[in-house]
Amino acid sequence: MRLKDKVIIITGAGSGIGKETAILFAKEGATIVVNDLNEESGQQTIDEIHSNNGKALFIQGNVTKTKDVQYLVDEVIKKFGRIDVLFNNAGISGVGQLHEIEPETWEQVFKVNVYGVFLVSKYVIPHMMERRSGAIINMSSCIAEIGLANRASYAATKGAVLSLTKSMQVDYAKYNLRINALMPGTIYTPFVENYISKSPDPEKTISTIKKRQLGEELGKPIDVAYAALYLASDESKFMMGAHIYIDGGVVNGK
């Protein structure tokens, strides 16, 4: 029960890392507010938490829409009176070299991955400041620090999230807020599975992706969820403005 009685918002919790983290956090005693654009997948996460006797609430919404975010935060405060942890997990991936990407696609990747982190944090932070307590986890990526082919837009957004995390920590340390980032490598999420299946040669694609890791295996959502658990718990009380690699050795191993 490492998160006993904590109220936690997880954006993009309808699938992949967000879903796995929501389920794990609930098992650790937290009340989970599942936020996702997709009502069906968000409800599936809720159903799985409830089937394990966990506590959870689904609030549908788009992290890039001010009204949706305000409603999310207002409802959580109305129902629970506080927000202990925010996990800014919602994100999308852009594929392609810079000259190939349409401006609209570039803008959308930035809007979800960077503006979404800003917007949700903007409305959650004042409540944490008032209580002088809270933890925020931002989802960056190990490719914020390395070059990776065909990921220009995604890499740029995750670099921005990493820098934002550090600046947020400087601003809000005096309110006893902790803001840290996760830096996953390639995790076998539904998006990655779909990307592999649609490639011209799926077997070659997955083999190439696996070779990035030292152990030549892809990470699983639960691997990232356990790192998020540490940052959400009081065990990480001395971690501030830091980042954790869950990348199978991509950055520092080769």
Buried (B, 14 or more C-beta within 10 A) or exposed (E): EBBEEBBBBBBBBBBBBBBBBBBBBBBBBBBBBBBBBEEEBBBBBBEBBEEEEBBBBBBBBBBBBEEBBBBBBEBBBEEBEBBBBBBBBBBBBBBBEEEEBEEEBBEBBBBBBBBBBBBBBEBBBEBBBEBEBBBBBBBBBBBBBBEBEBBBBBBBBBBBBBBBBBEBBEEBEEBBBBBBBBBBBBBBBEBBBEBBEEBEEEEEBBEEBBEBBBEEEBBBBBBBBEBBBBBBBEEBEEBBBBBBBBBBBBBEEE
